Amino acid sequence: MMNYYGNSIMGTGFGILMMVFWALILIGAVLLVIWGIRRMSSPQITSQKDSACEIARVRYAKGEITKQEYDEICQTLGV
């Protein structure tokens, strides 16, 4: 690659350093996008106990289990 004055800047240390710098920026951007996509697609469950009690709450709301069964599930889990 030639600059305005006809000198090659790719053979200099500065040119190589700039190529490495932009390659690292590009790799970092790609990794950031991948991390963001994986973070958004994974469920945000804070605790398995909380999620199990939440499932029991939904089942209770649907009428699949009784109030006593719901209370027993959550009490057994310690929630």
N, CA and C of each residue as an Amber inpcrd file, in Angstrom:
protein
   237
   0.8560000  -1.1770000   0.0000000   0.0000000   0.0000000   0.0000000
   0.9000000   1.2360000   0.0000000   0.5850000   2.1610000  -0.8370000
   1.3980000   3.3590000  -0.9740000   0.6620000   4.5570000  -0.3900000
   1.4090000   5.4180000   0.2380000   0.7840000   6.6440000   0.7320000
   0.8080000   7.7120000  -0.3530000   0.4230000   8.9080000  -0.0230000
   0.3150000  10.0100000  -0.9840000   1.6550000  10.3290000  -1.6450000
   2.7420000  10.1580000  -0.9410000   4.0650000  10.5260000  -1.4400000
   4.7480000   9.3970000  -2.1960000   4.0680000   8.2460000  -2.3430000
   4.6530000   7.1420000  -3.0880000   5.5010000   6.2230000  -2.2380000
   5.5160000   6.4280000  -0.9380000   6.2750000   5.5600000  -0.0340000
   5.3700000   4.4440000   0.4860000   5.9570000   3.2930000   0.7020000
   5.1990000   2.1640000   1.2410000   5.1150000   2.3010000   2.7570000
   3.8790000   2.3400000   3.2670000   3.7360000   2.4410000   4.7230000
   3.4650000   1.0810000   5.3520000   3.1570000   0.0570000   4.5370000
   2.8730000  -1.2520000   5.0930000   4.1490000  -1.9590000   5.5420000
   5.2740000  -1.6050000   4.9990000   6.5220000  -2.2440000   5.3710000
   7.1180000  -1.6670000   6.6460000   6.6090000  -0.5740000   7.1010000
   7.1410000   0.0420000   8.3070000   6.5120000  -0.5850000   9.5320000
   7.1500000  -0.3910000  10.6540000   6.6260000  -0.8860000  11.9200000
   5.2930000  -0.2670000  12.2590000   5.1190000   0.9820000  11.9060000
   3.8670000   1.6740000  12.1950000   2.6990000   1.0550000  11.4290000
   2.9200000   0.7230000  10.1690000   1.8680000   0.1130000   9.3540000
   1.4390000  -1.2360000   9.8940000   2.3990000  -2.0350000  10.3030000
   2.0980000  -3.3480000  10.8710000   1.3650000  -3.1810000  12.2010000
   1.8050000  -2.2320000  12.9960000   1.1530000  -1.9620000  14.2770000
  -0.2990000  -1.5410000  14.0680000  -0.5520000  -0.7220000  13.0660000
  -1.9250000  -0.2910000  12.7880000  -2.7860000  -1.4650000  12.3180000
  -2.2280000  -2.3550000  11.5090000  -2.9690000  -3.5350000  11.0690000
  -3.3390000  -4.4110000  12.2500000  -2.4100000  -4.6250000  13.1690000
  -2.6710000  -5.4320000  14.3630000  -3.7320000  -4.7520000  15.2260000
  -3.6190000  -3.4470000  15.3910000  -4.5850000  -2.6900000  16.1910000
  -5.9980000  -2.8590000  15.6410000  -6.1910000  -2.6650000  14.3430000
  -7.5230000  -2.7660000  13.7510000  -8.0190000  -4.2040000  13.7370000
  -7.1150000  -5.1600000  13.6050000  -7.5260000  -6.5700000  13.6870000
  -8.0590000  -6.8760000  15.0810000  -7.3920000  -6.3600000  16.1160000
  -7.8560000  -6.5690000  17.4900000  -9.2010000  -5.8770000  17.7300000
  -9.3720000  -4.6930000  17.1830000 -10.6480000  -3.9850000  17.3000000
 -11.7560000  -4.7990000  16.6440000 -11.4970000  -5.3220000  15.4500000
 -12.4880000  -6.1150000  14.7260000 -12.8350000  -7.4010000  15.4850000
 -11.8370000  -8.0960000  15.9870000 -12.0670000  -9.3210000  16.7610000
 -12.8710000  -9.0070000  18.0210000 -12.5180000  -7.9270000  18.7000000
 -13.2490000  -7.5200000  19.9060000 -14.7080000  -7.2070000  19.6050000
 -14.9630000  -6.5370000  18.4900000 -16.3380000  -6.2050000  18.1160000
 -17.1430000  -7.4680000  17.8140000 -16.5420000  -8.4080000  17.1150000
 -17.2220000  -9.6560000  16.7950000 -17.5340000 -10.4310000  18.0750000
 -16.5670000 -10.5230000  18.9820000 -16.7870000 -11.2240000  20.2460000
 -17.8630000 -10.5450000  21.0790000 -17.9030000  -9.2300000  21.0600000
 -18.9260000  -8.4880000  21.7940000 -20.3180000  -8.7730000  21.2390000
 -20.4480000  -8.8380000  19.9320000 -21.7390000  -9.1550000  19.3130000
 -22.1560000 -10.5810000  19.6650000 -21.2280000 -11.5260000  19.5840000
 -21.5370000 -12.9210000  19.9260000 -21.9720000 -13.0240000  21.3820000
 -21.2510000 -12.3680000  22.2880000 -21.6030000 -12.3800000  23.7070000
 -22.9890000 -11.7890000  23.9250000 -23.2910000 -10.6970000  23.2540000
 -24.5960000 -10.0550000  23.4070000 -25.7280000 -10.9330000  22.9270000
 -25.5350000 -11.6060000  21.8070000 -26.5650000 -12.4990000  21.2770000
 -26.7870000 -13.6770000  22.2130000 -25.7090000 -14.2620000  22.7060000
 -25.8400000 -15.3940000  23.6180000 -26.4960000 -14.9670000  24.9230000
 -26.1790000 -13.7810000  25.3900000 -26.7540000 -13.2770000  26.6450000
 -28.2520000 -13.0450000  26.5060000 -28.6760000 -12.5190000  25.3610000
 -30.0970000 -12.2490000  25.1570000 -30.8890000 -13.5330000  24.9300000
 -30.2720000 -14.5520000  24.3520000 -31.0020000 -15.7720000  24.0410000
 -31.0630000 -16.7470000  25.2080000 -30.2030000 -16.6030000  26.2100000
 -30.2320000 -17.5170000  27.3490000 -31.2460000 -17.0310000  28.3750000
 -31.9160000 -17.9570000  29.0560000 -32.9020000 -17.5470000  30.0620000
 -32.2260000 -16.8740000  31.2480000 -32.8880000 -15.8850000  31.7910000
 -32.3500000 -15.1110000  32.9030000 -32.9090000 -15.6360000  34.2220000
 -32.5460000 -16.8610000  34.5880000 -33.0290000 -17.4580000  35.8330000
 -32.0060000 -17.1920000  36.9190000 -32.4460000 -16.5570000  38.0030000
 -31.5230000 -16.2170000  39.0800000 -31.2670000 -17.4010000  39.9840000
 -32.2680000 -18.2230000  40.1740000 -32.1190000 -19.3540000  41.0740000
 -33.0570000 -20.4630000  40.6390000 -32.6090000 -21.7020000  40.7560000
 -33.4690000 -22.8160000  40.3920000 -34.6250000 -22.9380000  41.3740000
 -34.3830000 -22.5800000  42.6370000 -35.4660000 -22.6180000  43.6200000
 -36.5600000 -21.6420000  43.2290000 -36.1660000 -20.4350000  42.8510000
 -37.1440000 -19.4280000  42.4550000 -37.9080000 -19.8730000  41.2160000
 -37.2080000 -20.4610000  40.2520000 -37.8870000 -20.8610000  39.0260000
 -38.8280000 -22.0350000  39.2860000 -38.4510000 -22.9560000  40.1680000
 -39.3360000 -24.0830000  40.4860000 -40.5870000 -23.5880000  41.1880000
 -40.4410000 -22.6510000  42.0950000 -41.5990000 -22.0860000  42.7790000
 -42.4580000 -21.2870000  41.7930000 -41.8240000 -20.6350000  40.8410000
 -42.5620000 -19.8980000  39.8130000 -43.3730000 -20.8600000  38.9460000
 -42.7920000 -21.9910000  38.6040000 -43.5040000 -23.0030000  37.8240000
 -44.6990000 -23.5130000  38.6210000 -44.4900000 -23.7490000  39.9180000
 -45.5860000 -24.2030000  40.7790000 -46.6780000 -23.1340000  40.8530000
 -46.2820000 -21.8750000  40.8940000 -47.2640000 -20.7870000  40.9480000
 -48.1180000 -20.7700000  39.6820000 -47.4800000 -20.9740000  38.5280000
 -48.2110000 -21.0000000  37.2650000 -49.1540000 -22.2020000  37.2350000
 -48.6700000 -23.3400000  37.7010000 -49.5270000 -24.5360000  37.7360000
 -50.7050000 -24.3400000  38.6750000 -50.4720000 -23.6510000  39.7960000
 -51.5600000 -23.3520000  40.7300000 -52.5730000 -22.4090000  40.0780000
 -52.0720000 -21.4150000  39.3590000 -52.9600000 -20.4670000  38.6840000
 -53.7980000 -21.1590000  37.6060000 -53.2480000 -22.1710000  36.9650000
 -53.9900000 -22.9120000  35.9390000 -54.9590000 -23.9280000  36.5420000
 -54.8330000 -24.1700000  37.8500000 -55.6920000 -25.1480000  38.5100000
 -55.1620000 -26.5640000  38.4400000 -53.9140000 -26.7330000  38.0570000
 -53.3270000 -28.0710000  37.9550000 -52.9730000 -28.6470000  39.3180000
 -52.6740000 -27.7880000  40.2900000 -52.3570000 -28.2300000  41.6460000
 -53.1850000 -27.4080000  42.6320000 -53.3100000 -27.9410000  43.8330000
 -54.0800000 -27.2440000  44.8650000 -53.1940000 -26.2590000  45.6080000
 -53.8150000 -25.4260000  46.4430000 -53.0810000 -24.4560000  47.2710000
 -52.1320000 -25.1830000  48.2140000 -52.6030000 -26.2960000  48.7930000
 -51.7470000 -27.0590000  49.7160000 -50.5200000 -27.6190000  48.9870000
 -50.7190000 -28.1280000  47.7640000 -49.5890000 -28.6560000  47.0040000
 -48.6070000 -27.5370000  46.6500000 -49.1550000 -26.3800000  46.2860000
 -48.2960000 -25.2290000  45.9750000 -47.4700000 -24.8270000  47.2030000
 -48.1230000 -24.6920000  48.3450000 -47.4130000 -24.3080000  49.5700000
 -46.3600000 -25.3550000  49.9520000 -46.6920000 -26.6190000  49.7640000
 -45.7450000 -27.6900000  50.0960000 -44.5100000 -27.6330000  49.1940000
 -44.7250000 -27.3810000  47.9060000 -43.6010000 -27.2860000  46.9650000
 -42.6710000 -26.1470000  47.3660000 -43.2410000 -24.9720000  47.5800000
 -42.4100000 -23.8090000  47.9100000 -41.7520000 -23.9670000  49.2800000
 -42.4510000 -24.5800000  50.2420000 -41.8660000 -24.7940000  51.5590000
 -40.7250000 -25.8070000  51.4840000 -40.9120000 -26.8630000  50.6940000
 -39.8570000 -27.8740000  50.5250000 -38.6090000 -27.2470000  49.9000000
 -38.8110000 -26.3440000  48.9790000 -37.6780000 -25.6910000  48.3150000
 -37.0380000 -24.6330000  49.2070000 -37.7450000 -24.2160000  50.2450000
 -37.1910000 -23.2080000  51.1390000 -37.3340000 -21.8050000  50.6100000
 -38.3540000 -21.5780000  49.8040000 -38.5730000 -20.2440000  49.2330000
 -39.6130000 -19.5170000  50.0440000
